[in-house]
Amino acid sequence: MPIFVILIIFSLSFYLYYKIKYFRSKRPMERKWISAKSSIALGSFVFFFAINQFFIHRSTVSLIVGIVFLFVGAGSIWGGYRAHRYYFPLAVKEAEELK
């Protein structure tokens, strides 16, 4: 389905954007916060890739690999979201202290 291809491309684009931003940042809490956002983007890439595999290939191996990717992507999204919630206030506090 073309919608999943678009979502896959956007997710990969956001992942690359956040990784570049991560390497350019100098503040430690901001780096962890950006890393959490890149984890969410990478997890969504894997998640949408898995869903796309369900529609493209209809074999048993593709189904098993898709289910594994689905769980890995969802776990990465969940972990990245939790890290984002934890590091965001710390990054804001760090930015305010450096002003």
Sequence and secondary structure as in RCSB ss.txt:
>XXXX:A:sequence
MPIFVILIIFSLSFYLYYKIKYFRSKRPMERKWISAKSSIALGSFVFFFAINQFFIHRSTVSLIVGIVFLFVGAG
SIWGGYRAHRYYFPLAVKEAEELK
>XXXX:A:secstr
 HHHHHHHHHHHHHHHHHHHHHHH   HHHHHHHHHHHHHHHHHHHHHHHHHHHHH  SHHHHHHHHHHHHHHHH
HHHHHHHHHHHHHHHHHHHHHHT 
